[in-house]
Amino acid sequence: MNPIKQRVCTHYESPLGTMLLAATDDGLAGVWFVGQRYSPDTRGWREDPHHPVLREAVAQLAAYYAGERAGFDLPLDLSGGTPFQQSVWDALRAIPSGGTTSYAEIARRLGKPQAARAIGAAVGRNPVSVVVPCHRVLAAGNKPGGFSANGGVVTKLKMLEIEGAVVNHTPSLFD
């Protein structure tokens, strides 16, 4: 992993909950739902809603949630991940809006067909939710599987619905 870079942050009230956005001098470094699993330690971060990358990220997220934008055009700083995690996050960026894939398929694409669980762990650690579309990765049988954001599978399904993706899902008591 690379050294921690100075980060600035802001909050965005999305239709699915409050999000924390972070940027470094190199680009957007984080988009998390507040309170989600694997939330960052924000001590030492400076709040700066006027930072150009954060302002543009908020504008693009608002357009995405309004159904006016299918993808994102932002500089990213994914240097906080391991080389393996970065390769998985790059694979996530190749999944088109409205499309889905599986952990096993990403493992095959990366030439690591036995690594579906490791792929799942890397997907779960994606620091740039929505922008790097981890919600487009489904479990076997085209089922939603887990999602580390607040609301879990329900949030994931809402994001896929925004994009027009078709997912097999029968609600359960655990959703």
N, C-alpha and C positions, 0 to 999 in steps of 0.2 A: 504494500500500500504506500501511497505517496504521503508526504507530510500534509498536515491539516493547513488549509489556506484560510486567510481571513474571510469571514462571511458577513454579508449583510442580509437582512430578511424583511419580510412584510407578511401581512395576513390578507387572505382573500376569502370573502364569504361566498362560497359556491352554493349552488342549489342542493348539493349533497352534504354540506357541512363546511365548517371553517377549515381553511387550508393554510399551511405555513410554507412560504416560498423562500428560498435562499439562493444567493448568487455570490460568486467570487469574481475576481477581475477577468477570469477566463470564460464565464458564462453561468447559466442556470445550473445550480448544483443540488437543488432539492425542491420537491413538491410533495408535501405530506399532508394527509388529513390529520388535524390536531388530535392527539391522543392515540393514533394508530400504533400498532406493534412496530418496533424498530424505529421509533421516533428519535431524532438526534438530540444530543446535549447542546442546547443553545446558549450556554453560558459564554459570554464574551462576544456574542453576535450583536451587531448594531442594527436597530430598526431603521430602515430607509425605504419608505414607499416610493420615493422619487428616483431610485436607482433605475437607469434606463432598461436593464435586462428584466428587472422585476416588474416595472410598469408594462413592458411589452408582454411579459408572461401573463400578467393579470388580464390584459386586453385579449390575448389569444385564448385564455381559458374561458373568459366570459363568452366569446364568440363560439367556442366549442360547445359549451353547455346550452347555448341558445340554438344549437343545430346549424350554425352558420359557418362552421369551420370543421374540416375533417382531420386535419393534421396540424403540426406545429412547425414553425420556422424560427427556432431560437438557438443561439449558441449554447452548447452544453458543456459543463465541466463534470465529467464522470470519473475524475481521477481518484476519488476516494475509494473506489472498488479495486479488487484484485484483478489481474489480467483475465482470469476465468470469468469473474462477474461482469467485467466490461464486455467480454465477447458475448455473453448471454444478453446483456442490455442492448448491444448492437443488433442482435437477432430480433429482439422485441421491436425495435424501430422499423424493421422490415415488414412487420405484419400490417397490412393495409386496414384503414378504417372500415368497420363493418365486417372484417374478417376475423377469424380465430384460428388458433393452432393448439397443439398439445405440448406438454412438457417432453413427451417422447419424441415428437417431431423435431423440436428444437435440438434435442440431444443428437438425433440423426444428422441434422443439418450441420451441427458443429463437429461431426465425426466422432462423437462420444455416445454411441447408442445405448450404453449401459448406465449413463449418467443422468437419467430422468430425475432422480431425487436431488442430485446436486444442482440440476437446472432449476428445480422447484425452489431450492434454498436461495439461489441467486436471484430468481424472480421475486421472491419475498423480500429481498434486501434492496430492490430497486429504489434508489433515492429520489427518482423523478417521476412519481405516479402521474398518470394520465398522459403526460408528455411523452414518456417512454412507456408504451401501452402494455403494462403487465396484466391489465384486466382482460386482454384478448387471449390469454393463455388459459386453456381449459384442461380439465382432467380427462381421463379415459372416458369414452362414450359421449363426448361432447357435453359433459356436465361441468358446471361452473367451478367446482372445487373450492379452495379457500381463497381468501383475500384479506390482507393484513390491515386494510383501512377500517375505520369505524363503520359498523353496519355490515361488515364482512361480505357475504355472498349477495345480499340485497343491494349493496352499493355497487358491486361488480356488475350485477344484472342491469341496474339502472344505467350504468355507463355504456354497456353493450346495447341497451335499448336506444340510447341517444344515437348510436352509430348504425342502428338498423341490423345488428347481428342477430342470428337465430341460434338459440341455445336450448338444449333439452334440459328442462328443469321442472321437477315436481316439488313444490314447497314442502318442507318438513317442519317438525316442531323445533328443529335446531337452527333454522334460518333466522 
